[in-house]
Amino acid sequence: MDNLDDFFDIFNTFSVNELAGKFFGELLNQHRTVQQNFWRVVFSTINKYAELKPYQYDDRNKGSHETCKKIADFMREKDLNYLPMI
């Protein structure tokens, strides 16, 4: 998966709520391991976004960065950074 342009283009095609509904519905139809790995990617992305330096984002993304920092802190505090494989 060298090029994720098609994946990110979808974010300009649908409203956030419409895209979330479509994505969620499709996620539920995936194998349980795929669902678990999806959440691992989401949590890892949140942690990485929380670590951005101020020059790596602008005011449009400041709220997202600050929210990711809060979520990452909460996950660390509650020891939620590891999802065990079942």
C-alpha positions in Angstrom: 0.0 0.0 0.0 2.4 2.6 -1.3 -0.2 5.2 -2.3 -3.1 6.1 0.0 -4.4 9.0 -2.1 -7.6 7.2 -3.0 -8.2 6.5 0.6 -7.8 10.2 1.6 -9.8 11.4 -1.4 -12.9 9.9 0.1 -12.7 12.4 2.9 -13.5 15.2 0.4 -16.4 13.2 -1.1 -18.8 12.6 1.8 -19.9 14.5 4.8 -18.2 13.3 8.1 -21.4 11.7 9.4 -22.2 10.0 6.1 -18.6 8.7 5.8 -18.6 7.5 9.4 -21.9 5.6 8.9 -20.6 3.9 5.7 -17.2 3.1 7.2 -18.7 1.8 10.4 -21.3 -0.4 8.6 -18.5 -1.9 6.4 -16.2 -2.4 9.4 -18.8 -4.5 11.1 -18.8 -6.8 8.1 -15.1 -7.4 8.3 -13.4 -10.3 10.1 -13.0 -9.7 13.8 -9.2 -9.7 13.5 -9.5 -7.0 10.8 -11.7 -5.0 13.2 -9.2 -5.4 16.0 -6.3 -4.3 13.7 -8.3 -1.3 12.5 -8.6 -0.1 16.1 -4.9 -0.7 16.7 -4.1 1.5 13.7 -6.5 4.2 15.0 -5.0 4.2 18.4 -1.5 4.2 17.0 -2.4 7.1 14.7 -3.8 9.1 17.7 -0.6 8.6 19.6 1.6 9.6 16.6 -0.6 12.7 16.0 -0.3 13.7 19.6 3.5 13.7 19.3 3.5 16.3 16.5 5.7 19.4 16.9 3.9 22.8 16.5 5.6 23.3 13.0 3.9 20.1 11.8 0.4 21.4 12.0 -1.4 24.7 11.7 -4.5 26.3 13.3 -6.9 24.2 11.2 -5.4 21.1 12.9 -4.6 22.5 16.3 -7.8 21.2 17.9 -7.3 17.7 16.5 -3.7 17.7 17.8 -4.8 18.9 21.3 -7.6 16.3 21.4 -5.2 13.5 20.3 -2.9 14.6 23.1 -5.7 14.3 25.6 -6.8 10.9 24.3 -3.2 9.7 24.3 -2.7 10.8 27.9 -5.9 9.1 28.9 -4.9 5.9 27.1 -1.5 5.9 28.9 -3.0 6.7 32.2 -5.5 3.8 31.9 -2.9 1.5 30.3 -5.0 1.2 27.1 -2.2 1.4 24.6 -2.1 -2.3 24.2 -4.9 -4.4 22.7 -4.3 -8.0 23.3 -4.8 -10.5 20.5 -7.4 -13.1 21.3 
